[in-house]
Amino acid sequence: MNLRLLRWGLLLTGWALMLPMMGQEPGTLDTDFQDGGMLLLAPFGETSFENAQDVIALDDGSIVFCGVVGTVSNFDVAVLKLDPEGNLDPTFGTDGAYVFENGLSSDQAYSMAALPDGRIVVGGAMGFGASDYRATVWCLLPDGTPDPDFGTEGRFQYTFDDGEEYIRRVLVTETHITMVATVKVPGFSYDRIGLAQCTHDGQLDTGFGQDGAIIHTIDETTDLSVRDGERMSTGGIAVCGYHYNMSDNTEYPFIGLFDASGQPQVDFGAGGIVIADTQPGEYFAAATYGDILYFAGRTNGDAQDFMIDALEVDGTTYTPFALYGHFELDNAMTDLILDLVIDEEGRLLASGTSGIPGFFGDRDFALLRLTPDGWPDPLFGTDGINTTSFGTAFDDANALVITPENKAVLVGMSAQTNNDFAIARYFLGPVINEVEEWHTSLTVYPNPTSGQLHIEPIHQGAAWRLTSLLGQEVHPGVLDRGNGITLDLSTTPSGAYMLTWQTPSGPHTHRIFVQH
């Protein structure tokens, strides 16, 4: 028998025996949120189409998400705020929503982020007529009204070229907003990578790229459709998406690497771009954790499966992840990752959709969690995945965020009346003997470990104990040194264990993986 499968099988068995001691398990819906953890929201009437594209969490447990509302011929950018219980916040915008009404054409919102002072920026495109979409960032004050001091009337706009331009990701630093965009060649023939940067008050940063922006591709006939971007530990920018090869009518994933000033990392691939032309598929999401880059989406061809690849910041494959840096999972006829985040322990959380392909295919919200080494977390959902159905139609989870309460909120759309906003909230940490897993007061590394485990406390003098999933005590002790302690687990059998410690706010737990 495969040793890895045997190990995870034993873990699952132990976890199953432990379930009676638990409240809500990781990967299950948070029943305190709306209708059993789910919310369908159509505040603009039955004739309106709604689609949520991105989400952020605020310190008070509320969430803000962006997307579009309206009709197929005229979509408007919308930003909505929900309180911790999932109700529209009447103090935000108008009755909980800000809508940018543009009578010229449809607008699009794909990405959002919070500025250090609490303002909210939304990236997308403003329409000025047929085939005339311009890269736009909207800036809102914390109360959901446009910031009059940002750009022009609360908007920053940049025209890369005469074709369509869509901001796919806004990346915020302490001083700037970087925009990662798809820039179409006029006439719809090819897509290219576009980067631009402005200050927090919406003024173009002319020191970035070439006078504030850059368009980059391999050559004039190479199609590169951008879907996401992320800041690297070096300060540089990683961009991902897919290349459409017209000769075989197939999409292939691509990655582009740029330095902090927007210049291509020329020692990577062809002028800073690599196309995985032997691996049909598409990247839709990017995330970073330390010096590791992760790109997620789906495979393409005979099967459409969940896919995640891991690279180091120099673009080389990060081989300790999954199978030589590559993860695939076949859950249904079509599987797609649309967003990816990394938690404090280095575990990967991915949202997307899974089910029957096609525009009207019956598919569901999907939430996956992988361990840091790239395998499905056996303690999460069912074999590392949870799917949630809002009804007999397609449900797409376009984005997710981890809240300060250690819960995952997924937002997207569900094709019910028309397309409605769909929101779901899940537990991430187990509740064991009424103690929820939490990680803010302890640093534990490496995890997984094959030998020594270092524990660095914030609260000196805290009592702790390490137990198996069945509650058998392995190690007890007291954190009596300010610089922490080191445990020798070299003779401890491989498996999952629970580290429980006392804090001024009560007991907290942290899962430990031992792998030999």
C-alpha positions in Angstrom: 0.0 0.0 0.0 1.1 3.6 -0.7 2.7 4.9 2.5 1.3 8.3 2.0 -2.2 7.0 1.6 -1.8 4.8 4.6 -0.6 7.7 6.8 -3.6 9.9 5.8 -5.9 7.0 6.2 -4.8 6.6 9.8 -5.2 10.3 10.4 -8.7 10.2 9.0 -9.6 7.3 11.3 -8.4 9.2 14.3 -10.2 12.3 13.3 -13.4 10.4 12.8 -13.2 9.0 16.3 -12.7 12.5 17.6 -15.8 14.0 15.9 -18.2 13.4 18.8 -16.1 15.7 21.0 -16.3 18.5 18.5 -18.6 21.3 17.6 -18.4 22.5 14.0 -15.5 20.9 12.2 -13.1 22.7 9.8 -14.5 23.1 6.4 -18.1 23.0 7.4 -20.6 25.9 7.0 -20.9 28.4 9.9 -24.5 28.0 10.9 -24.5 31.3 12.8 -24.3 33.1 9.4 -27.6 33.7 7.7 -29.4 30.5 6.3 -27.2 27.8 7.7 -24.0 29.5 6.6 -25.3 30.6 3.2 -26.8 33.8 1.7 -28.4 34.6 -1.6 -28.6 38.3 -2.0 -30.5 40.2 -4.8 -31.0 43.7 -3.4 -31.5 45.3 -6.8 -34.6 43.4 -7.9 -35.5 40.2 -9.8 -34.5 41.6 -13.2 -31.0 42.5 -12.1 -28.0 40.2 -12.6 -25.6 40.3 -9.7 -22.1 38.8 -9.6 -19.5 39.2 -6.7 -15.9 39.2 -7.8 -13.7 40.0 -4.8 -14.0 40.4 -1.0 -12.1 41.8 1.9 -12.6 41.4 5.7 -12.6 44.2 8.2 -11.4 44.0 11.8 -14.9 44.0 13.2 -15.9 40.8 11.4 -17.8 42.6 8.6 -17.0 42.0 5.0 -17.0 44.3 1.9 -17.3 42.8 -1.6 -17.4 44.2 -5.1 -18.9 43.1 -8.4 -21.5 44.1 -10.9 -25.2 44.6 -11.0 -27.7 45.5 -13.8 -28.5 44.0 -17.1 -26.4 42.3 -19.8 -26.4 45.5 -21.8 -25.5 47.8 -18.9 -23.6 46.4 -15.9 -22.7 48.8 -13.1 -19.9 48.5 -10.5 -21.3 47.7 -7.1 -19.6 47.6 -3.6 -21.6 46.2 -0.7 -20.9 45.8 3.0 -22.3 43.0 5.3 -22.2 43.0 9.1 -20.8 40.0 10.9 -24.2 38.3 10.8 -24.5 38.8 7.0 -26.9 41.7 6.9 -26.5 44.7 4.7 -24.9 47.6 6.7 -27.2 50.6 6.3 -24.4 53.0 7.3 -22.4 52.1 4.2 -23.2 53.8 0.9 -27.0 53.8 0.3 -28.7 51.1 2.3 -25.5 49.0 2.4 -24.3 49.5 -1.2 -22.5 51.9 -3.4 -23.3 51.7 -7.1 -21.4 53.6 -9.8 -24.1 54.3 -12.5 -22.6 54.9 -15.9 -25.0 55.5 -18.8 -22.3 55.3 -21.5 -21.7 51.5 -21.3 -21.2 48.6 -18.9 -18.5 48.7 -16.2 -16.6 45.8 -14.6 -15.1 45.3 -11.1 -12.7 42.4 -10.6 -10.5 43.2 -7.5 -10.5 45.2 -4.3 -8.2 46.1 -1.4 -8.1 48.2 1.7 -5.7 51.1 2.0 -3.9 51.6 5.3 -6.2 54.4 6.3 -9.4 52.4 5.8 -10.4 53.5 2.4 -11.3 50.9 -0.2 -10.1 50.7 -3.7 -11.8 48.7 -6.5 -10.1 47.8 -9.8 -11.8 47.0 -13.1 -12.9 48.9 -16.2 -15.2 51.8 -17.0 -17.0 51.6 -20.3 -17.2 54.5 -22.7 -19.0 52.7 -25.5 -18.7 49.5 -27.6 -15.2 48.0 -27.3 -14.0 51.1 -25.3 -13.2 49.9 -21.8 -10.5 51.8 -19.8 -8.6 50.6 -16.8 -10.2 52.3 -13.7 -9.7 52.3 -10.0 -12.5 53.5 -7.8 -11.8 54.8 -4.2 -14.4 54.8 -1.5 -14.2 56.3 2.0 -15.0 53.8 4.8 -18.6 54.9 4.8 -19.0 53.7 1.2 -19.0 57.1 -0.5 -16.5 58.2 -3.2 -13.3 59.8 -2.0 -13.4 63.3 -3.6 -9.6 63.7 -3.1 -8.7 60.6 -5.0 -7.9 61.1 -8.7 -10.8 62.7 -10.5 -14.2 62.4 -8.7 -12.9 59.4 -6.8 -11.5 57.5 -9.8 -8.1 56.9 -11.3 -8.1 56.0 -14.9 -5.3 55.0 -17.3 -5.4 54.4 -21.0 -2.7 51.8 -22.0 -3.7 51.7 -25.7 -6.8 52.1 -28.0 -8.1 48.6 -27.2 -10.0 47.2 -24.2 -8.3 47.3 -20.8 -9.4 45.5 -17.6 -7.7 45.7 -14.2 -7.6 42.2 -12.8 -5.8 42.8 -9.5 -5.0 45.8 -7.4 -2.0 45.4 -5.1 -1.5 47.9 -2.3 1.8 48.9 -0.7 2.4 51.5 2.0 2.5 54.2 -0.6 1.2 53.0 -3.9 -1.5 51.0 -5.7 -0.2 48.7 -8.5 -2.7 47.6 -11.2 -2.3 44.3 -13.0 -4.3 44.3 -16.2 -5.3 42.6 -19.4 -4.7 45.0 -22.3 -6.2 44.0 -25.6 -4.7 44.8 -29.0 -7.2 47.0 -30.8 -9.5 44.7 -32.9 -9.7 41.9 -30.3 -6.8 39.9 -31.8 -4.5 39.4 -28.8 -4.2 40.1 -25.1 -1.1 41.5 -23.4 0.1 42.1 -19.9 -0.4 45.6 -18.5 1.0 47.1 -15.3 0.4 50.6 -14.0 0.9 52.3 -10.6 -0.6 55.3 -8.8 -0.2 56.9 -5.4 -2.8 56.6 -2.6 -4.3 59.8 -3.7 -4.8 58.6 -7.3 -1.9 60.3 -9.1 0.1 58.4 -11.7 3.5 57.2 -10.5 5.7 58.2 -13.4 8.7 56.4 -11.9 7.0 53.0 -12.4 7.4 51.1 -15.7 7.7 53.6 -18.5 6.3 56.9 -17.3 3.8 55.1 -15.0 2.9 52.0 -16.9 4.1 49.2 -19.1 2.6 46.8 -21.8 4.5 43.6 -22.1 4.3 40.4 -24.2 6.5 38.0 -26.0 5.8 39.1 -29.5 3.0 40.7 -31.5 1.1 37.4 -32.1 1.3 35.8 -28.7 -1.9 36.0 -26.7 -1.6 36.5 -22.9 -4.8 36.8 -21.1 -4.1 38.1 -17.5 -6.2 36.8 -14.7 -4.3 37.6 -11.5 -1.2 39.1 -9.9 0.6 39.1 -6.6 3.5 40.9 -4.8 6.6 38.7 -4.2 8.8 38.8 -1.2 11.4 40.6 -3.3 8.9 43.4 -3.9 8.5 42.3 -7.5 5.2 41.4 -9.2 4.1 37.9 -10.3 1.4 37.8 -13.1 -0.5 34.8 -14.3 -3.2 33.8 -16.7 -3.4 31.8 -19.9 -2.1 31.8 -23.4 -4.5 30.9 -26.2 -2.7 28.9 -28.9 -4.7 29.5 -32.2 -2.9 26.6 -34.0 -4.4 23.9 -31.7 -7.3 25.9 -30.2 -6.0 25.3 -26.7 -5.2 27.4 -23.6 -1.9 27.0 -21.8 -1.0 28.7 -18.4 1.6 31.4 -18.3 3.6 33.3 -15.6 5.2 36.7 -15.9 7.7 38.1 -13.4 8.5 41.8 -13.0 10.7 43.7 -10.5 9.3 46.3 -8.1 9.7 49.1 -10.7 7.6 47.2 -13.3 10.4 46.0 -15.5 10.3 42.4 -16.7 12.6 39.9 -15.0 14.6 39.2 -18.1 16.4 36.1 -16.8 13.1 34.3 -16.5 11.8 32.6 -19.6 11.3 34.7 -22.7 11.8 38.2 -21.5 10.2 37.6 -18.1 7.4 35.2 -19.4 7.1 31.5 -19.3 4.3 29.6 -21.1 3.7 26.0 -20.0 3.1 24.8 -23.5 3.2 21.1 -22.6 0.6 21.5 -19.9 -2.8 22.6 -21.2 -4.7 24.6 -18.6 -5.4 28.0 -17.2 -4.2 30.0 -14.2 -6.9 32.2 -12.5 -5.3 32.9 -9.1 -1.9 33.7 -7.6 -0.7 33.8 -4.0 2.7 34.1 -2.2 4.0 32.7 1.1 7.5 33.7 2.0 9.7 33.0 -1.1 7.2 30.6 -2.7 4.8 31.5 -5.5 1.6 29.6 -6.0 -0.5 29.7 -9.2 -3.9 28.0 -9.4 -6.7 27.3 -11.9 -7.5 24.1 -13.8 -6.1 21.6 -16.2 -7.5 21.6 -19.7 -8.0 18.9 -22.4 -9.8 15.6 -21.7 -10.2 16.6 -18.1 -10.7 19.9 -16.3 -9.3 19.4 -12.8 -8.2 21.6 -9.9 -4.6 22.6 -10.4 -2.0 24.4 -8.3 1.7 24.9 -9.2 4.5 26.1 -6.8 7.6 28.1 -7.8 10.4 29.8 -6.0 10.8 33.6 -6.6 13.5 33.0 -9.2 10.9 31.0 -11.2 12.3 27.5 -10.6 10.0 24.7 -9.5 9.4 24.4 -5.8 9.8 20.6 -5.7 8.7 19.9 -2.1 5.2 20.9 -3.0 2.8 18.0 -4.0 4.2 16.0 -6.9 7.4 17.8 -8.0 5.7 21.2 -7.5 2.4 20.3 -9.2 -1.0 19.5 -7.6 -4.1 18.2 -9.4 -7.5 17.0 -8.1 -10.4 15.5 -10.0 -13.5 16.1 -8.0 -16.2 16.3 -10.7 -16.6 16.7 -14.5 -15.2 20.2 -14.4 -13.2 21.7 -11.5 -11.8 25.2 -11.4 -9.9 27.3 -8.8 -10.8 31.0 -9.0 -9.0 32.4 -5.9 -6.2 31.3 -3.6 -5.0 32.5 -0.2 -2.4 31.2 2.3 -3.2 31.0 6.0 -0.7 31.7 8.9 0.5 28.1 8.9 1.2 28.0 5.2 -1.9 26.0 4.3 -3.5 26.8 1.0 -7.2 27.7 0.8 -8.7 27.8 -2.7 -12.2 28.7 -3.8 -13.9 27.9 -7.1 -16.5 25.7 -8.7 -17.0 22.0 -9.2 -19.7 20.1 -11.2 -21.0 19.9 -14.7 -19.4 22.0 -17.4 -21.2 24.5 -19.6 -22.8 27.8 -19.1 -25.9 26.2 -17.6 -24.2 23.2 -16.0 -25.1 22.3 -12.4 -22.0 23.1 -10.4 -21.3 24.2 -6.8 -19.2 26.4 -4.6 -15.9 24.6 -3.9 -13.5 25.2 -1.0 -10.3 23.3 -0.8 -7.5 23.2 1.8 -4.1 21.8 1.2 -1.3 21.2 3.8 1.9 23.2 3.2 3.4 20.3 1.4 0.6 20.4 -1.2 -1.7 17.6 -0.3 -5.4 17.7 0.7 -5.8 18.4 4.4 -7.4 15.3 5.8 -8.9 17.3 8.8 -10.8 19.7 6.5 -14.2 19.0 5.0 -14.3 15.6 3.2 -10.7 14.7 2.2 -9.7 18.3 2.0 -12.7 19.7 0.1 -16.2 21.0 0.7 -18.8 21.7 -2.0 -21.9 23.9 -1.3 -25.0 24.0 -3.5 -27.3 27.1 -3.6 -29.7 25.4 -5.9 -30.1 23.5 -9.2 -27.9 25.8 -11.3 -24.3 26.9 -11.4 -22.7 28.4 -8.3 -19.2 30.0 -8.8 -17.1 31.1 -5.8 -15.0 33.8 -7.4 -13.1 34.9 -4.3 -12.5 34.2 -0.6 -11.1 35.9 2.4 -10.0 34.7 5.9 -11.7 36.8 8.6 -10.2 37.9 11.9 -12.4 35.2 13.5 -10.5 32.5 11.5 -13.4 31.8 9.2 -13.5 31.7 5.4 -16.0 33.8 3.5 -16.6 32.9 -0.2 -18.4 35.2 -2.6 -19.6 34.8 -6.1 -22.8 34.2 -8.0 -25.6 31.7 -8.2 -27.9 31.4 -11.2 -31.2 31.3 -9.4 -33.7 34.1 -10.3 -31.1 35.6 -12.7 -27.7 35.7 -11.2 -27.7 36.5 -7.5 -24.9 37.4 -5.2 -23.9 34.2 -3.4 -22.0 34.2 -0.1 -21.0 31.4 2.2 -19.1 31.3 5.5 -17.1 28.3 6.8 -15.2 27.3 9.9 -11.5 26.9 9.5 -10.4 25.8 12.9 -11.9 22.9 14.8 -13.8 23.5 18.0 -12.5 20.8 20.4 -14.0 20.5 23.9 -15.4 24.1 23.2 -11.9 25.4 22.3 -11.6 26.8 18.8 -8.3 26.4 17.0 -6.5 29.8 17.0 -3.0 30.9 16.1 -2.4 34.5 17.2 -0.4 33.9 20.5 2.0 31.1 19.5 4.6 30.5 16.7 5.2 26.9 16.0 7.7 25.7 13.4 8.5 23.7 11.3 5.0 22.3 10.8 5.0 19.5 9.6 8.1 18.4 11.4 10.2 15.2 11.3 12.1 15.9 14.5 12.5 19.1 16.4 9.5 21.4 17.0 10.1 25.0 18.1 7.4 26.8 20.2 7.8 30.5 20.6 5.2 32.0 23.0 3.9 35.5 23.5 2.6 34.7 27.0 5.4 33.3 29.2 4.3 30.8 31.8 1.5 29.3 29.8 0.8 25.7 30.5 0.6 23.4 27.4 0.2 19.8 26.4 0.5 17.8 23.2 -2.0 15.1 22.7 -3.0 12.7 19.9 -6.3 13.1 18.2 -7.7 10.6 20.6 -6.7 12.7 23.6 -3.7 10.7 24.7 -1.1 12.9 26.2 2.3 12.9 24.4 4.0 15.8 26.1 3.0 18.3 28.8 4.9 21.4 30.1 5.1 25.1 30.8 6.4 27.8 28.5 8.7 29.1 31.2 11.3 30.8 28.9 10.7 33.9 27.0 12.4 32.6 23.9 10.3 29.4 23.8 11.1 25.8 23.9 12.1 23.0 21.6 10.5 19.6 21.6 12.1 16.4 20.2 9.5 14.6 18.2 11.9 12.4 16.3 10.5 9.2 18.0 6.9 10.4 18.0 4.9 8.3 15.4 3.9 10.1 12.2 0.4 11.6 12.5 -1.6 14.7 13.6 -1.5 16.0 17.1 -3.1 18.8 19.1 -1.1 21.4 21.0 -3.3 23.1 23.6 -2.0 26.0 25.7 -3.5 28.5 28.2 -3.7 32.2 27.4 -5.3 35.1 29.4 -8.3 34.7 27.1 -8.6 31.0 27.7 -7.3 27.8 26.1 -6.3 27.7 22.4 -5.3 24.8 20.2 -2.9 24.3 17.3 -2.6 21.2 15.1 0.9 19.7 14.7 1.8 17.3 11.9 4.7 14.8 12.4 6.0 13.2 9.2 8.9 10.8 9.1 
